[in-house]
């Protein structure tokens, strides 16, 4: 009887543990986002911009072929025309003085920028913008103090975590959507340094530049792009991780521009064939296809055919890792680079240049 009684006790204890764990999981699922939305919405702004687009008008229903004698004859009838174009986006306030973060593509080439906060409109100016990361910093032209939001640690965001997006889709303003993190470290070939957070929270045109929040109310991403054949939300949206964005934003606020490290190499993917010939047991690293003349790489002894496996203490798993790691390192820093050469691992010491000052960069 004692044995039976002990088995029954163990059985009910097991059930208790199972139901307790289920109860904890149920409690962790938010019943409502209302309190969070109410707290965060005053810090999310709607952005509208205008720019003048110049076009060449042609009064004729046809085009003259290049070199035609009639081309010059009728050129006086083809006069340039101008029209105003407007675009919409989102942003969020990170400083009480009205410092706003958004996407560069939201304000690119804008002549006028209007930021709307709590149904009030303000003029704004650009403090700094970076097309390569698609991040821009604005300053609201007002002496008022504004509600702010803080950046969270995007590295701690996990696939499956709840997230909330707030923005200005289709100009509607103040729109809240929710979802989960669907994937991390996405590369969609949108920027040089793609490392997106993917989410199924609804993101549409006009959401660009808006914040992606975790349930603590911290910004873990800047909503930037969607994949959708129709142009509307299909449940595949992408946000720039907060940790990466913060580095760019700090530079834009401080200098008005970015300061990225520059190595001066041309790289390609390490294939199985390359790894086999080089004597690498794993397919990893970045293959150096060429070294620019008088570059930090050349001065540091790097050669074509090297495979970079580690840069400044960070492992280089794929070709795409190297540009990101180099760009996130400050210029003039002395770094150690581990490369695979002649079936041996060697360490090179070099001093990084600045990408924005490199001739290669200026020509692009």
C-alpha positions as CSV (number, residue, x, y, z in Angstrom):
1,X,0.0,0.0,0.0
2,X,2.9,2.3,0.8
3,X,4.3,1.8,-2.6
4,X,1.0,2.5,-4.3
5,X,0.5,5.6,-2.1
6,X,4.0,6.8,-3.1
7,X,3.3,6.3,-6.8
8,X,0.1,8.2,-6.5
9,X,1.9,11.1,-4.8
10,X,4.6,11.2,-7.4
11,X,1.9,11.2,-10.2
12,X,0.0,14.2,-8.7
13,X,3.3,16.0,-8.0
14,X,4.2,15.6,-11.7
15,X,0.8,16.9,-12.8
16,X,1.2,19.8,-10.5
17,X,4.6,20.7,-12.0
18,X,3.2,20.4,-15.6
19,X,0.2,22.6,-14.9
20,X,2.3,25.1,-13.0
21,X,4.7,25.4,-16.0
22,X,1.7,25.8,-18.4
23,X,0.3,28.5,-16.1
24,X,3.6,30.4,-16.2
25,X,3.6,30.2,-20.0
26,X,0.0,31.4,-20.2
27,X,0.8,34.4,-17.9
28,X,3.8,35.4,-20.0
29,X,1.5,35.9,-23.0
30,X,0.2,39.5,-22.9
31,X,-3.6,39.8,-22.5
32,X,-3.5,43.3,-23.9
33,X,-1.0,45.8,-25.3
34,X,-3.1,48.8,-24.3
35,X,-0.9,50.0,-21.4
36,X,2.2,49.6,-23.4
37,X,0.8,51.4,-26.4
38,X,-0.6,54.3,-24.3
39,X,2.8,54.8,-22.7
40,X,4.8,54.7,-26.0
41,X,2.7,56.4,-28.6
42,X,3.5,60.0,-27.4
43,X,7.2,59.3,-28.4
44,X,6.4,58.0,-31.9
45,X,6.1,60.6,-34.6
46,X,4.7,60.9,-38.1
47,X,7.1,62.4,-40.7
48,X,6.1,64.0,-44.0
49,X,8.5,65.4,-46.5
50,X,8.3,67.3,-49.8
51,X,10.8,67.6,-52.6
52,X,10.9,69.2,-56.0
53,X,11.2,66.8,-58.9
54,X,12.4,68.2,-62.3
55,X,11.3,66.5,-65.5
56,X,11.7,67.3,-69.2
57,X,8.3,67.7,-70.8
58,X,7.7,66.6,-74.4
59,X,4.6,68.1,-76.2
60,X,4.9,65.5,-78.9
61,X,3.5,61.9,-78.7
62,X,6.9,60.5,-79.9
63,X,10.6,60.8,-79.3
64,X,13.2,61.9,-81.9
65,X,16.0,59.4,-82.3
66,X,19.5,60.5,-81.0
67,X,21.3,62.5,-83.7
68,X,18.2,63.4,-85.6
69,X,18.2,66.8,-87.3
70,X,14.8,67.4,-85.8
71,X,16.0,66.9,-82.3
72,X,17.7,70.4,-82.1
73,X,14.9,72.0,-84.1
74,X,12.2,71.1,-81.6
75,X,14.3,71.3,-78.5
76,X,12.9,74.7,-77.6
77,X,9.4,73.1,-77.2
78,X,10.8,70.6,-74.6
79,X,10.9,72.7,-71.5
80,X,11.8,71.4,-68.0
81,X,8.9,71.2,-65.6
82,X,8.9,71.0,-61.8
83,X,6.5,69.2,-59.5
84,X,6.2,68.7,-55.8
85,X,6.4,65.2,-54.4
86,X,5.4,64.2,-50.9
87,X,6.3,61.1,-48.9
88,X,5.4,59.7,-45.5
89,X,7.3,57.9,-42.8
90,X,7.7,57.3,-39.1
91,X,10.2,58.0,-36.4
92,X,10.7,58.1,-32.6
93,X,12.1,60.6,-30.1
94,X,15.2,59.6,-28.1
95,X,16.0,63.0,-26.4
96,X,13.8,65.5,-24.7
97,X,15.1,68.2,-26.9
98,X,13.3,66.6,-29.9
99,X,16.0,64.4,-31.4
100,X,14.2,62.0,-33.7
101,X,15.4,58.8,-35.4
102,X,14.1,57.6,-38.7
103,X,15.3,55.9,-41.9
104,X,17.5,57.8,-44.4
105,X,15.2,56.9,-47.3
106,X,12.3,58.7,-45.5
107,X,14.0,62.1,-45.6
108,X,16.5,61.7,-48.5
109,X,16.5,64.8,-50.8
110,X,13.7,66.4,-48.8
111,X,13.4,70.1,-48.9
112,X,10.9,70.4,-46.1
113,X,10.5,68.0,-43.2
114,X,7.4,68.1,-41.0
115,X,7.3,66.1,-37.8
116,X,3.9,65.5,-36.2
117,X,3.8,64.8,-32.4
118,X,0.5,64.5,-30.6
119,X,-1.4,66.3,-33.4
120,X,1.1,69.2,-33.4
121,X,3.3,69.8,-36.4
122,X,6.9,71.0,-36.2
123,X,9.6,71.8,-38.7
124,X,12.7,69.6,-38.4
125,X,16.2,69.6,-39.8
126,X,18.6,66.8,-40.5
127,X,21.5,66.4,-38.0
128,X,23.1,63.6,-39.9
129,X,22.1,60.8,-42.3
130,X,23.8,57.6,-43.5
131,X,22.5,56.0,-46.7
132,X,24.6,52.9,-46.2
133,X,22.8,51.9,-42.9
134,X,19.6,53.7,-43.9
135,X,19.6,55.7,-40.7
136,X,18.9,59.4,-40.2
137,X,18.8,61.7,-37.1
138,X,16.5,64.8,-37.1
139,X,16.1,67.7,-34.7
140,X,12.6,69.1,-34.1
141,X,12.8,72.9,-34.3
142,X,11.2,73.7,-31.0
143,X,12.2,74.6,-27.4
144,X,9.5,72.2,-26.0
145,X,10.4,69.1,-24.1
146,X,9.2,65.8,-25.6
147,X,8.5,62.3,-24.3
148,X,11.3,59.9,-25.1
149,X,11.9,56.1,-25.6
150,X,15.0,54.2,-24.8
151,X,17.0,51.6,-26.8
152,X,17.1,48.1,-25.5
153,X,19.6,45.3,-26.0
154,X,18.7,43.8,-29.3
155,X,21.3,41.1,-28.9
156,X,19.0,39.6,-26.2
157,X,16.0,39.5,-28.4
158,X,15.1,35.9,-29.3
159,X,13.1,34.3,-32.1
160,X,9.6,33.9,-30.8
161,X,9.6,37.0,-28.5
162,X,6.6,39.3,-28.6
163,X,7.2,42.7,-30.3
164,X,5.1,45.8,-31.0
165,X,5.4,48.2,-33.9
166,X,4.0,51.7,-33.9
167,X,4.0,53.9,-36.9
168,X,2.3,55.9,-39.7
169,X,1.2,53.4,-42.3
170,X,-0.4,55.0,-45.4
171,X,-0.4,58.3,-43.5
172,X,-3.0,57.0,-40.9
173,X,-0.7,57.7,-38.0
174,X,-0.6,56.3,-34.5
175,X,-1.1,52.7,-35.7
176,X,-0.1,49.8,-33.3
177,X,0.5,46.3,-34.5
178,X,2.0,43.3,-32.7
179,X,3.7,40.0,-33.6
180,X,6.8,38.0,-32.8
181,X,10.4,38.0,-33.9
182,X,10.4,35.5,-36.8
183,X,14.2,35.4,-37.4
184,X,17.5,37.1,-36.6
185,X,20.5,38.2,-38.7
186,X,18.6,38.4,-42.0
187,X,20.5,39.5,-45.1
188,X,18.2,40.7,-47.8
189,X,20.8,42.6,-49.9
190,X,19.2,45.9,-49.0
191,X,22.2,47.6,-47.5
192,X,26.0,46.9,-47.2
193,X,25.5,45.8,-43.6
194,X,22.3,43.8,-43.6
195,X,21.7,42.1,-40.2
196,X,17.9,42.6,-39.9
197,X,15.5,41.4,-37.3
198,X,12.6,39.8,-39.1
199,X,9.1,40.1,-37.6
200,X,5.5,39.2,-38.6
201,X,4.1,42.4,-36.9
202,X,2.3,44.3,-39.7
203,X,4.6,46.8,-41.3
204,X,3.4,48.8,-44.3
205,X,4.4,51.8,-46.4
206,X,4.8,54.7,-44.0
207,X,6.0,52.5,-41.2
208,X,9.6,53.1,-42.3
209,X,11.7,54.6,-39.6
210,X,9.3,53.7,-36.8
211,X,10.3,51.7,-33.7
212,X,10.0,48.0,-33.0
213,X,9.5,47.6,-29.2
214,X,9.9,44.7,-26.9
215,X,7.4,44.2,-24.0
216,X,9.5,46.3,-21.7
217,X,8.8,49.3,-24.0
218,X,12.5,49.4,-25.2
219,X,13.3,50.0,-28.9
220,X,15.0,46.9,-30.2
221,X,14.8,47.8,-33.9
222,X,14.0,50.4,-36.5
223,X,11.4,49.2,-39.0
224,X,12.9,49.5,-42.5
225,X,11.6,47.2,-45.1
226,X,9.0,44.6,-46.1
227,X,8.9,41.8,-48.6
228,X,5.5,41.8,-50.3
229,X,4.5,41.3,-54.0
230,X,1.4,43.5,-53.3
231,X,3.2,46.3,-51.5
232,X,1.1,45.7,-48.3
233,X,2.1,43.7,-45.3
234,X,2.6,40.0,-45.9
235,X,3.9,39.2,-42.4
236,X,7.6,39.6,-43.5
237,X,9.0,42.8,-42.2
238,X,12.6,43.8,-41.3
239,X,14.0,46.1,-38.6
240,X,17.6,47.4,-38.1
241,X,18.8,46.0,-34.7
242,X,19.0,48.6,-32.0
243,X,22.6,47.8,-31.0
244,X,23.9,48.4,-34.5
245,X,21.8,51.5,-35.0
246,X,22.9,53.0,-31.7
247,X,26.5,53.1,-32.9
248,X,25.6,54.9,-36.1
249,X,23.3,57.3,-34.3
250,X,25.9,58.3,-31.7
251,X,28.3,59.1,-34.6
252,X,25.6,61.1,-36.5
253,X,24.7,63.1,-33.4
254,X,28.4,63.8,-32.5
255,X,29.9,64.3,-35.9
256,X,27.0,64.7,-38.3
257,X,28.5,61.8,-40.3
258,X,29.7,58.2,-39.8
259,X,33.3,57.1,-39.1
260,X,33.8,53.5,-40.3
261,X,36.9,51.4,-40.3
262,X,38.4,50.6,-43.7
263,X,40.6,47.6,-44.6
264,X,40.9,47.9,-48.4
265,X,40.3,44.4,-49.7
266,X,38.0,42.7,-52.2
267,X,36.4,39.6,-50.8
268,X,34.5,36.6,-51.9
269,X,32.7,33.6,-50.4
270,X,34.8,30.7,-49.2
271,X,33.4,27.7,-51.2
272,X,34.0,24.1,-50.4
273,X,36.5,24.0,-53.3
274,X,38.4,27.0,-52.0
275,X,38.4,25.5,-48.4
276,X,39.6,22.1,-49.8
277,X,42.5,23.6,-51.8
278,X,43.5,25.9,-48.9
279,X,43.5,22.9,-46.5
280,X,40.7,24.3,-44.3
281,X,38.6,21.7,-42.5
282,X,35.5,24.0,-42.4
283,X,34.0,26.3,-45.0
284,X,34.3,29.5,-43.2
285,X,35.9,33.0,-43.2
286,X,36.3,35.6,-46.0
287,X,38.5,34.9,-49.0
288,X,40.7,37.9,-50.1
289,X,40.3,38.2,-53.8
290,X,42.4,41.4,-54.0
291,X,44.2,44.0,-51.9
292,X,44.0,47.7,-52.7
293,X,47.2,49.6,-53.3
294,X,48.5,51.6,-50.3
295,X,45.6,50.3,-48.2
296,X,45.7,49.3,-44.5
297,X,45.5,45.7,-45.6
298,X,48.5,46.0,-47.9
299,X,50.5,47.9,-45.3
300,X,49.7,45.2,-42.8
301,X,51.0,42.4,-45.0
302,X,47.7,41.0,-46.2
303,X,47.8,39.2,-49.6
304,X,45.4,37.9,-52.2
305,X,44.5,34.3,-51.4
306,X,44.4,34.9,-47.6
307,X,41.3,33.7,-45.8
308,X,40.4,35.9,-42.9
309,X,39.2,33.8,-39.9
310,X,39.3,36.4,-37.1
311,X,39.3,40.2,-37.0
312,X,40.1,42.1,-33.8
313,X,39.0,39.1,-31.6
314,X,35.8,38.4,-33.5
315,X,35.3,35.2,-35.5
316,X,34.6,35.6,-39.2
317,X,32.1,32.9,-40.0
318,X,31.1,34.1,-43.5
319,X,32.1,36.6,-46.1
320,X,29.4,39.0,-45.1
321,X,30.7,39.1,-41.5
322,X,33.9,40.9,-42.4
323,X,32.6,44.2,-43.8
324,X,30.2,44.6,-40.8
325,X,33.0,43.9,-38.3
326,X,35.4,46.2,-40.0
327,X,32.9,49.0,-40.4
328,X,32.0,48.8,-36.7
329,X,35.6,49.3,-35.7
330,X,36.8,52.9,-35.3
331,X,39.4,54.2,-37.8
332,X,43.0,54.4,-36.7
333,X,42.6,51.5,-34.3
334,X,45.4,48.9,-34.3
335,X,43.9,45.4,-34.8
336,X,45.1,41.9,-35.0
337,X,43.8,39.8,-38.0
338,X,44.2,36.1,-38.1
339,X,44.4,34.7,-41.7
340,X,44.8,31.3,-43.2
341,X,47.8,31.2,-45.6
342,X,49.8,28.3,-47.0
343,X,47.8,25.9,-44.7
344,X,48.9,27.8,-41.6
345,X,47.2,30.3,-39.3
346,X,49.2,33.5,-39.0
347,X,48.4,36.8,-37.2
348,X,48.8,40.2,-38.9
349,X,48.9,43.5,-37.1
350,X,47.5,46.6,-39.0
351,X,46.0,50.0,-38.4
352,X,42.6,50.6,-39.9
353,X,41.8,53.6,-42.2
354,X,38.6,55.5,-42.5
355,X,36.2,54.2,-45.2
356,X,34.6,57.6,-45.9
357,X,38.0,59.1,-46.7
358,X,39.1,56.2,-49.0
359,X,39.3,56.9,-52.7
360,X,37.4,53.7,-53.4
361,X,34.5,54.9,-51.3
362,X,34.5,58.4,-52.8
363,X,34.2,57.0,-56.4
364,X,31.0,55.1,-55.5
